[in-house]
Amino acid sequence: MNDKNNNKPSACTSHGSNPGGDQNDLILKDNMGKIRHKIVVLSGKGGVGKSTVAVNLAVSLAAKGLKVGLLDVDIHGPSVPKLLGLDGTMARGGGDKKIYPVKYSDNLIVMSVGFLMENADEAVVWRGPLKYGIIKQFLSDVVWGNLDYLIVDSPPGTGDEPLSVCQLIENPDGAVIVTTPQDVALADVRKSVTFCRQLKMNIIGVIENMSTFVCPHCGETTDIFKTGGGESMAEDMGVNFLGKIPLETHIVHSGDSGNPFSTMAADSKSFAMEKFSKIVESIINGEIK
């Protein structure tokens, strides 16, 4: 599954240098036109588990037999490779500036700037234009092929990366917004709702992550960050609430080990997996026409 290949894209590709023009726009439109549904995962606040949600959403959809692509556009702190156990893997470049995504499973392919860095400790020191360029390349030059879903994991906030993605993808299905229950997170996540409305992008719904802590020994729940804030915020902002995901210790271990928690066996008695499965079903039922 971890198909490492040192034949990475050219330096030009790696540094996001992609001349503009009508031809490139046509290539982008054609590439995105092969993908039935495009969902952007957003959050106004870092540390809320947004990438964990994006990864497990992609893995869950792929497990249902759907063809899925996962695009990590967190240029400065890509975490998708680590969460999928693909850290150290290099993407391959092809002819005509094409980039081949990394294969995670038969139904899931992945692309991240992390697959272009030979040294995991290397800092990406880029301003807006370079970030826009590499994101456009990820959308137009990566060989995504025909997909049922493209899940885009954006960095926190409403800056260059999420703005570029939402403007470059023509008619995305919408955004899934991730928050935790604390007021400090909710205040920033409200801005993500406003961000989507300013761009006239559909909001699929809000997920409250780390809603409550489930003790691995006795199963007792404790509201470490309080609970219900995400649901109240969604109601107040007039958007759909998708559900609450509890905080469980195995989720932390699954992320560190590169094994998404959504791959756990059905009899694992995981409250988080049970809740997340319902969220995935509600997204599918709302998005597949």
C-alpha positions, -999 to +999 in steps of 0.1 A: +000+000+000+029+024+007+042+024-028+074+045-025+088+059-056+116+084-060+106+095-095+090+126-081+076+155-103+100+180-117+113+209-097+090+232-117+060+211-107+071+209-071+074+246-067+040+255-081+051+272-112+022+268-136+017+294-163-019+306-166-040+308-197-071+296-213-055+262-221-047+255-184-083+266-174-097+241-199-075+213-185-086+222-150-123+221-160-119+188-179-101+172-149-127+183-124-155+174-148-146+137-143-154+139-106-190+136-096-189+151-061-164+175-046-164+183-009-141+207+009-134+201+046-130+234+065-124+248+099-118+283+112-096+269+140-066+246+141-064+216+163-101+206+160-093+173+141-103+185+107-077+164+089-087+134+109-123+139+097-113+144+061-091+113+061-117+091+077-145+105+054-124+096+024-115+061+037-151+054+047-164+064+013-138+042-004-147+013+018-182+015+004-169+008-031-168+044-042-139+058-062-124+085-040-096+111-042-082+129-012-064+162-017-044+178+011-039+215+004-024+223+038+009+236+022+027+244+054+017+215+076+004+186+056-008+158+079-027+135+055+004+114+046+011+107+083-026+099+091-027+074+063+007+058+070+021+072+038+048+095+052+080+091+033+062+082+001+070+103-030+046+112-058+056+103-094+058+128-122+049+119-158+049+134-192+031+167-200+036+179-165+012+152-151+014+141-115+003+107-104-014+105-070-003+080-044-025+049-042-037+041-007-061+014-016-080+001-047-106+028-043-086+057-027-059+079-042-042+107-024-022+139-032-003+161-008+026+185-009+041+161+016+046+137-012+069+162-030+093+167+000+123+145+003+129+157+039+099+157+062+114+184+083+117+208+053+097+240+057+076+253+028+082+290+028+058+303+001+037+333-003+002+334-018+010+332-055+031+301-052+005+284-030-022+293-056+000+278-083+006+245-066-031+241-056-041+248-093-016+221-104-030+196-078-065+202-093-055+203-130-023+182-134-029+154-110-043+124-128-074+119-107-094+101-134-131+093-130-140+096-093-172+095-073-158+119-047-129+143-042-124+152-006-103+183+000-086+188+033-079+226+038-057+242+065-076+262+092-088+297+085-101+315+055-069+324+038-051+316+005-055+278+005-093+274+011-100+305-010-080+291-039-097+257-037-132+271-035-126+294-064-108+269-087-132+240-082-162+248-104-195+242-085-183+221-055-210+202-037-202+221-006-182+223+026-181+201+058-171+224+087-154+209+117-154+224+152-150+214+188-174+225+215-153+253+231-163+289+226-128+298+214-132+273+185-168+282+177-160+318+173-135+311+145-157+284+130-185+309+126-162+327+102-160+296+081-197+296+077-196+333+067-167+325+043-188+299+025-217+323+022-196+350+008-184+326-019-219+313-024-208+278-016-232+253-001-226+242+035-232+205+038-231+207+076-212+211+108-195+183+127-187+187+164-155+168+171-141+158+205-176+163+218-171+142+249-144+119+263-152+082+265-131+064+292-115+033+275-118+013+308-154+019+320-170+036+291-181+066+312-183+099+294-168+132+305-174+166+288-138+178+289-145+206+264-182+208+274-206+196+247-233+208+224-216+240+213-213+229+177-249+220+175-260+253+190-238+272+167-251+254+136-287+261+147-279+297+154-262+301+120-290+283+102-269+254+089-272+216+090-257+198+120-242+164+110-234+150+144-210+147+173-179+126+174-167+117+209-130+117+219-116+082+223-080+073+230-078+049+200-084+078+176-052+094+188-033+061+184-049+054+150-037+088+137-001+083+150+001+048+136-014+057+102-045+035+105-077+055+102-102+047+130-129+042+104-112+010+094-119-006+128-140-037+129-178-032+133-178-051+166-151-028+181-177-010+203-163+024+193-188+052+200-168+075+177-169+050+148-207+045+153-213+082+153-190+088+123-206+061+103-240+078+107-224+111+096-209+095+065-243+080+056-260+114+060-235+130+037-239+102+011-277+104+012-276+142+008-249+144-019-254+114-043-281+124-067 
